[in-house]
Amino acid sequence: MESKRLQLLEEEDRKPKKVARMGFNASSFLRKSQLGFLSATSYCRLAHELRVSCMERKKVQIQSSDPSTLASDQFNLILADTSSQRLFTVNDVKVGGSKYGIISLRGLKTPTLKVHMYENLYFTSRKVNSVCWASLNHLDSHVLLCLMGIAQTPGCATLLPTSLFASSHPAGMDRRGMLCSFRIPGAWSCAWCLNVQANNCFSTGLSRRVLLTNVVTGHQQSYGTNSDVLAQQFAVMTPLLFNGCRSGEIFAIDLRSRSQGKSWKSTRLFHDSAVTCVRILQEEQSLIASDMAGKIRLWDLRTTKCLREYEGHVNEYAYLPLHVHEEEGLLMAVGQDCYTRIWSLHDAQLLRTIPSPYPASKADIPSVAFSSQLGGFRGVPGLLMAVRQDLYYFSYS
């Protein structure tokens, strides 16, 4: 396994890069487009695939008011906001426990790749089970965290305002924020709702139930399930909450139904292993899910049929996210073997396998973020990979 990683790293440094498809180069499909053999949509999709094959790794310089912590604290996860201007980070510290930070990506410009880490005094000795951005005061004004209980301290869901991280938020945003915590023990997953029919609400996936909480009123609605809920995402155009369970079942809750009967389950799909991530595509007619058997499947929500599978992902027991980018036609996932894989969303072709800069281990699984505009409007396109104390940028141009 290690010799394969070193071989791939060596290939990464070579030029020209390998491409995923035979005869796949810019001049060939440009010519086909000019002759009318390729539609504009197909041409754009193939151009994105070619960019993937040419991505190169470069190290990003992280600046901080306390540089000493950058050399000791290890990245646990990174999560980009909606506009890809910021990364929320959970970092493991040497003395045990975790602390939070926000990295501003506004300084991420080539050829000098520099970003700034903004930290706060919040520190937790509890494991962070799940994280998502929350839009309470404005878009991505808070971060929602599910913390595991420890000793006599029960688990909770905490809304952390980004205003606590000085100078980390976009220009012109209101600095007021509300820090609040809800006693919700045993939360495996969480999701924030952007649908107007459940305004100011978030969901937590618990052992054999789903809990919907209104942050403003404090009202809670519980839905009983047959299994632990490990993954969640709200639809935006329809009042539906999709849930992935340890049993392998995926189901949607219709938020318009307040009953505890069967009527609130509007869709049911099934995997053979515990579902660790669900992602709804933009038109909300399809859903991508991954499980602990390493299976990634694209589902048609109207027919409840599997449309295709994405081969190569490795997972046996970890909660690993999926990254779907419909504009570029790409799907990304980091496996338990620490390889980052990129597929064509449209035909499930594996386009790129990126090795970790470090030997594979449970503690060193990379966390990634991808955007065509890292840093916001007119930002740089590419992939960010956080592993150990380092942040890497893979150019996408």
Residue pairs with C-beta under 8 A, 6 or more apart in sequence:
1 337
1 360
2 359
2 360
4 355
5 338
5 339
5 355
5 356
5 359
5 360
8 353
8 354
8 355
9 355
9 357
11 18
12 56
12 57
12 354
12 355
16 54
17 53
17 54
17 55
17 56
18 53
19 25
19 50
19 53
20 49
20 52
20 53
20 344
20 349
20 350
20 351
20 352
21 49
21 349
24 46
24 49
24 50
24 53
25 50
26 47
26 50
29 38
29 43
29 46
29 47
30 43
32 38
33 40
33 43
38 46
44 329
45 329
45 344
45 346
48 328
48 329
48 330
49 329
49 344
49 349
49 351
51 381
51 396
51 397
52 330
52 342
52 351
52 352
52 396
53 351
53 352
55 352
55 354
55 382
55 383
55 394
55 395
55 396
56 394
56 395
57 354
57 357
57 385
57 392
57 393
57 394
58 113
58 392
58 393
58 394
58 395
59 113
59 390
59 391
59 392
59 393
60 108
60 113
60 114
60 115
60 384
60 391
60 392
60 393
61 112
61 113
61 114
61 115
62 70
62 103
62 114
62 115
62 116
62 117
62 391
63 114
63 115
63 116
63 117
64 70
64 116
64 117
64 119
65 119
66 119
69 93
69 119
70 117
70 389
71 389
72 93
72 94
72 389
73 91
73 92
73 93
73 94
73 99
73 389
74 91
74 92
74 363
74 388
74 389
75 89
75 90
75 91
75 92
75 367
75 386
75 387
75 388
75 389
75 390
75 391
76 89
76 90
76 91
76 92
76 98
76 128
76 367
77 89
77 90
77 128
77 131
77 367
77 386
78 87
78 88
78 89
78 103
78 367
78 368
78 369
78 384
78 386
78 391
79 87
79 88
79 89
79 131
79 132
79 133
79 143
79 369
80 86
80 87
80 369
80 371
80 374
80 384
81 87
81 88
81 133
81 140
82 133
82 139
82 140
83 139
83 140
83 170
83 373
83 376
83 377
84 105
84 369
84 371
84 373
84 374
84 375
84 376
84 379
85 104
85 105
85 106
85 170
85 375
85 376
85 379
86 102
86 103
86 104
86 105
86 140
86 162
86 168
86 169
86 170
87 102
87 103
87 105
87 369
87 384
88 100
88 101
88 102
88 131
88 133
88 143
88 162
89 100
89 101
89 102
89 103
89 117
89 386
90 98
90 99
90 100
90 128
90 131
91 98
91 99
91 100
91 101
92 98
93 99
93 123
96 125
97 123
97 124
97 125
97 126
98 123
98 124
98 126
98 127
98 128
99 119
99 122
99 123
99 124
100 119
100 120
100 122
100 143
100 145
100 160
101 117
101 118
101 119
101 120
101 165
102 117
102 118
102 162
102 165
102 168
103 115
103 116
103 117
103 118
103 391
104 115
104 116
104 118
104 167
104 168
105 115
105 374
105 375
105 376
105 379
106 375
106 376
106 379
107 114
107 115
107 116
107 375
108 114
108 115
108 374
108 375
108 379
108 380
108 393
109 375
109 380
110 380
110 395
113 393
115 391
118 165
118 166
118 167
118 168
119 165
120 164
120 165
122 160
122 164
124 147
125 150
126 147
126 148
126 149
126 150
126 153
126 155
127 147
127 148
127 150
128 145
128 146
128 147
128 148
129 146
129 147
129 148
129 155
129 187
129 188
129 189
130 145
130 146
130 187
130 188
130 189
130 190
130 205
130 319
131 143
131 144
131 145
131 146
131 190
132 143
132 144
132 190
132 191
132 192
133 140
133 142
133 143
133 144
133 192
134 140
134 141
134 142
134 143
134 144
134 159
134 192
134 202
135 141
135 142
135 192
135 194
136 142
136 159
136 178
136 200
136 215
137 161
137 174
137 176
137 177
137 178
138 173
138 174
140 162
141 161
141 162
141 163
141 173
141 174
141 177
142 159
142 160
142 161
142 162
142 177
142 178
143 159
143 160
143 162
144 157
144 158
144 159
144 160
144 190
144 192
144 202
145 157
145 158
145 160
145 190
146 155
146 156
146 157
146 184
146 187
146 188
146 189
146 190
146 204
147 155
147 156
147 157
147 158
148 155
148 186
149 155
149 156
149 185
149 186
154 183
154 185
155 183
155 184
155 185
155 186
155 187
156 181
156 182
156 183
156 184
156 185
157 181
157 182
157 184
157 187
157 190
157 202
157 204
157 213
158 179
158 180
158 181
158 182
159 178
159 179
159 180
159 181
159 215
160 179
161 176
161 177
161 178
161 179
162 168
162 169
162 177
163 169
163 174
163 175
163 176
163 177
164 177
164 179
169 175
170 376
180 215
182 213
184 204
184 206
184 211
184 213
185 206
186 206
186 207
187 204
187 205
187 206
187 211
188 205
188 206
188 207
188 228
188 229
188 230
189 204
189 205
189 229
189 230
189 231
189 232
190 202
190 203
190 204
190 205
190 232
191 202
191 203
191 232
191 233
191 234
191 241
192 201
192 202
192 234
193 199
193 201
193 202
193 203
193 234
193 241
193 255
194 234
194 236
195 234
195 235
195 236
195 237
195 238
195 239
195 255
197 239
197 255
197 256
198 212
198 234
198 239
198 255
200 214
200 215
200 216
201 212
201 213
201 214
201 215
202 212
202 213
202 215
203 210
203 211
203 212
203 213
203 232
203 234
203 241
204 210
204 211
204 213
204 232
205 228
205 229
205 230
205 231
205 232
205 243
206 228
206 229
207 228
208 224
208 225
208 226
208 227
208 228
209 222
209 223
209 224
209 225
209 229
210 222
210 223
210 225
210 229
210 232
210 241
210 243
210 253
211 220
211 221
211 222
211 223
212 220
212 221
212 222
212 223
212 241
212 255
213 219
213 220
214 220
221 258
223 253
223 260
223 264
224 260
225 243
225 245
225 251
226 245
226 247
226 249
227 245
227 246
227 247
227 249
228 245
228 246
229 243
229 244
229 245
229 246
230 244
230 245
230 246
230 274
230 275
230 276
230 319
231 243
231 244
231 275
231 276
231 277
231 278
231 289
232 241
232 242
232 243
232 244
232 278
233 241
233 242
233 278
233 279
233 280
234 240
234 241
234 242
235 241
235 242
235 252
235 280
235 284
236 284
237 284
238 284
239 254
239 255
239 256
240 252
240 253
240 254
240 255
240 266
240 267
241 252
241 253
241 255
242 250
242 251
242 252
242 267
242 278
242 280
242 287
243 250
243 251
243 252
243 253
243 278
244 250
244 271
244 275
244 276
244 277
244 278
244 289
244 291
245 251
245 274
245 275
246 274
246 275
247 274
248 270
248 271
248 272
248 273
248 274
248 275
248 291
249 268
249 269
249 270
249 271
249 275
250 267
250 268
250 269
250 270
250 271
250 275
250 278
250 287
250 289
250 299
251 265
251 266
251 267
251 268
251 269
252 265
252 266
252 267
253 264
253 265
253 266
254 263
254 264
254 265
254 266
257 263
257 264
267 301
267 304
268 304
269 287
269 289
269 299
269 304
271 289
271 291
271 293
271 295
271 297
272 291
272 293
272 295
273 291
273 292
273 293
273 295
274 291
274 292
275 289
275 290
275 291
276 290
276 291
276 292
276 315
276 318
276 319
276 320
276 321
277 289
277 290
277 319
277 320
277 321
277 322
278 287
278 288
278 289
279 287
279 288
279 289
279 322
279 324
280 286
280 287
281 287
281 288
281 324
281 326
282 326
284 301
285 300
285 301
285 302
286 298
286 299
286 300
286 301
286 307
287 298
287 299
287 301
288 296
288 297
288 298
288 299
288 322
288 324
288 331
289 296
289 297
289 299
289 322
290 296
290 297
290 313
290 315
290 320
290 322
290 333
291 315
292 315
292 316
292 317
292 318
293 315
293 316
294 313
294 314
294 315
294 316
294 335
295 309
295 313
296 309
296 310
296 313
296 322
296 331
296 333
296 343
297 306
297 308
297 309
297 310
298 306
298 307
298 308
298 309
298 310
298 348
299 305
299 306
299 307
300 306
300 307
308 347
308 348
309 348
310 331
310 333
310 343
310 348
310 350
311 348
311 350
312 335
312 341
312 343
312 350
312 353
313 333
313 335
313 341
314 335
314 336
314 337
314 339
315 335
315 336
316 336
317 336
318 336
318 362
318 365
320 333
320 334
320 335
320 336
320 365
321 333
321 334
322 331
322 332
322 333
323 331
323 332
323 333
323 368
323 369
323 370
324 330
324 331
324 332
324 345
325 331
325 332
325 345
325 370
325 371
325 372
326 345
327 372
328 372
329 344
329 345
329 346
330 342
330 343
330 344
330 345
330 351
330 370
331 342
331 343
331 344
331 345
332 340
332 341
332 342
332 343
332 368
332 370
332 383
333 340
333 341
334 340
334 341
334 365
334 366
334 367
334 368
335 341
336 362
336 365
337 360
338 355
338 356
338 358
338 360
338 361
338 364
338 365
338 366
338 387
339 353
339 354
339 355
339 356
340 353
340 354
340 356
340 366
340 368
340 383
340 385
341 350
341 352
341 353
341 354
342 350
342 351
342 352
342 353
342 354
343 349
343 350
343 351
344 351
354 385
354 394
356 364
356 366
356 385
356 387
357 387
357 390
357 392
358 364
358 387
358 388
364 387
364 388
365 387
366 385
366 386
366 387
367 385
367 386
367 387
368 383
368 384
368 385
368 386
369 383
369 384
370 382
370 383
370 384
370 396
371 379
371 381
371 382
372 381
372 396
373 379
373 380
373 381
374 380
374 381
374 382
374 384
374 393
380 393
380 395
380 397
381 395
381 396
381 397
382 393
382 394
382 395
382 396
382 397
383 393
383 394
383 396
384 391
384 392
384 393
384 394
385 391
385 392
385 393
385 394
386 392
